[in-house]
Amino acid sequence: MAPTGDREASPTPLPPLPTPAATLSDEGWVSLVRVLVLLALIPALWFGIIRVTAATWIVPLLGGYVLLLALCPRRLPLIQRPDLVVMLDLLVTTLLVVASGNLDSPFLYVYYLTILEAVARFNLRQALAASTATTAIIIFLWIQAGQAEALRTPGFRLGAFIAGGFLLALFSGILVQELRAVRERMQWAALLDRRLQEATAKLEDQLRELQFNNDLAARLSGELQVKGVLEILLRAFLEIIGIGRGVAYLCDGDGKPHLVATHGAAPEGSQPASEIIPPALPAEATGGEVILYQVGTADPRGHAIVASVPLVRGTHLRAWLCGLGDAPVAVPDAARQRIRGLAAQGTSTLDAARLHEQMKDQAATDSLTGLANRRSFIDRFTAELARASRTGRRLSIAMLDLNGFKGINDTHGHAVGDVALIKVAKHLARNIRGADLVARFGGDEFVLLFSETESEQAEKTVARLRIDDLTIPDTGERSLPLSLSWGIATCPEDGTEINTLLHVADRRLYTMKDRLQNLK
């Protein structure tokens, strides 16, 4: 039945691969020649071509040995061992020679066949055993037959010549082999020494890299500020590429760079490092790539080379490290690999520092008004008191309270009250010096810190902070019914401790509030 259209015909099985023809190894050919030679002795003995005295049992012995060599190696693994085969050859040959009873025995030459077989295998141990056995049997037969008769025997002379010459050749071969082995050992020793030197050099490079990374990690581990992290990374980067000056930029969310740190002074007539503009980030950049480009200099004879490295996290550019060199900058592969490690480690540390600063800012900032909170104010107040104690200069604080704030909350709700607090906070922050500090102390209370300021000057500054003209459009009123009450304390006249000065300022604040209440 023919197959249907939607059913595929079964594929035709592939023919089996042809089995390669079996080939004989070198030892196989040697064994085959030995068997053929021994097999040729049997008809020679049987038909009397070779005359011996005990042919009737020599022929079965020789035939049985030939059959053993020809048929039994596959069944008896021991027969496959060359050492055992040589021993059997020598044993059977010795029995044949002894059975012949004279030095003219043709089986004496079978020893030479065993010797040649060992030589063909390049087995010096087997050849030495066969030569020793040949020499021993010749000496034995020589003693048995008498010295004079043995010297006239061609077989003895030929055997002695072959055995002696082979022993000499064997000794020379052993020497040559030993010399070869010594030379190979020396070559291996030289190769091992070279490999050891290469491994040692590689290990030293790895140790230097590990030491560099450990030193960098140790320097970065104690730095929690973004600027400090970039300064450390910039110095390490400049050391790697061998440039003395450079800049570090911190990038915002849009990738726009902002100068954060500089290192090294610019030589006279050259471009300041702070004027280096980082390049555009390549699309394929993943962070740590060294980007080289030229910039113009005040010297018309040439250009300066800038080496820049981006710090990238995912697809976001975090920062740039830029080095400015007056000569061409060459960055080898080892330095580029180290810079990649620097960028990877630096990016992680930079992210941690940015997160730390964000958390610190959140902890030190009032969430509603954006001013410093009470904790941040106390820290700054403590530092300013210590500085005033060292320099002997005055330090003043002012506690402020909003009059009428409770009425706004009751009339318009807390949402409008929060807007009022925000507007007051912005008003206070705009009208104080940059060196001074305004903080929200709690509720509708604010506190001002005036460094190096007398009480009279602080009084004048606070008096100018009028808030009665502040308006909130959502209330429908032209202005807020708000005013300020305050109390001022100055160090050292009113005290030198934080709690003392705060207590004095708070007491004077409520004195002023009471006075305003009495005027109504």
Phi, psi and omega in degrees: 000131180287148180291148178287167184292329182266010178239127182282142176291144180295135183292147178287127181297142179288144178292147179296148179294140179294139178281125181296144180295139180292134179241148180274140174281177178299317179294326177296318178295319178298316179296321179296316178298318180299315180297318180295319179295313179296324179293327179291337179289333184296307178295330178296321177288320185293320182266005174083009177297319173255120185264124175224163185277335185235053184291337185294325178251350174291321181297313177299321179299313181293318180296318178297322180293321179296317178297322178300316181289328186276324190251336190264349183302325181288333182267330180246102181301333181296329181292341181280349181281124182299321181298318181292321179297318179297318178297319177295320177302312182294321181294312181294318180297319178298318177298320180294318181294315180296321179293329178292325172082009178208168181282348179274007183299129178293341181288348176299329183282348175294332174303318182294328176297319178295320178297313180296325177298317179296320178296319180297330178276355184058036179253098184293327180294317178294318180297320179296320178295317179295319179295317179297317179296319178298313179298319182295317181291325177294316178296322179297312180292328178297317179293321182291322184272345184102141188296315186296314180296322181295323181292334179274355183278123180299324181297321180294314181296318179295319180296316180297321181294314182293315181297315180296316179295321180292322178299319178296316179295322179296317179297317178297320179297322178297317178298315180298318180296321178295317178299319177297317180297319179297317179296318178296320178296321177295320178295318178296320179297318178296319179296316179296322178295318179295317178296322179295318178297318178297316179296322179295317178297319178295319179295320178296320176298317179295322178294320177296319177297317180296319178296318178298314181295321179294317178297317180296317179296322179294321179290323182282333186296330181267005183251123182246000180257142181300316180298317179296320178297315180294325177296317179295314180296321180296314179298317179296319179296316180294325177295321182294314185270356176074037178244143186270346184217151181184181182222160176232133180245140172257133184257140178276191183298332179270002181085006180284127184279145175230127182296129182239319186217148174229159179212133176087144179268145180278134175298158182297132179088355181257169183287132176298145181296330182292346179268003178291130177254124180294153182283174173288142182288123177300149183296328183270003184290136177243000181107133178094357178285141177268119181249118181255136176204162183261149173227155179286153178232170176291337179278117183289354184278348183191191181233158174263153180254130177251129173250117184241144179230123177274144171255113189237137173239108185067243177252009184254127177279122183266316186197168174235138169247122185234133175240138183247122179237144180277342179249161177305136183259123176252127181243101180292169183298321181298320178292321178297321178295319178295322180294324177298317176296321176299316181294318180296313180292320181293323180296317179297316180293322179296318177297319179296320180293320178295319178295320178297316180294322178296316179294322178294319178296319179295322180289334183261002186239139175288126187293333183275308188266341184081001177280170172297143179270184185297318181296316179296321179297316180298319179298314180293320180298319179298315180295320181291325176296319178296320179292319178296325178294324180286319186270342182077016181265163184283158177214129184234150173230155179226124175267127184242142177226142181272118175277130179092003183290324180296324179294324177296315178299318183289326184275313188252349181099166184289334179297317177291325176299322177294320178297320178298317178298320180295316181295320178295318181298316179295322179297316180294318182295327181286337190249022174237165181289159178294332180281346181269173183225135172242135183221152173271120186272339180145138180060236178255025179256138176235160179222139179245140178242119182249110178279142178053048185227132175285165182294322180296318180294321177296322179297316180295320181296316182292324181296333179281349183275065180283137180236008183286350178258008178286140181234155174233114186301326185290343183278343182078005180255151181289328179209162180272141177282061182241147172210172184248142164241146183211161173219138186241140174227142184234138174264131012259001185301317184265359179142168179237003180251152182299308183298323180296313181294320178296320179296317180297314181296320180293320179296317179291328176299311182287336172296317179293321179297319178296322181294319178294325178295323181289337180281343182284000000 
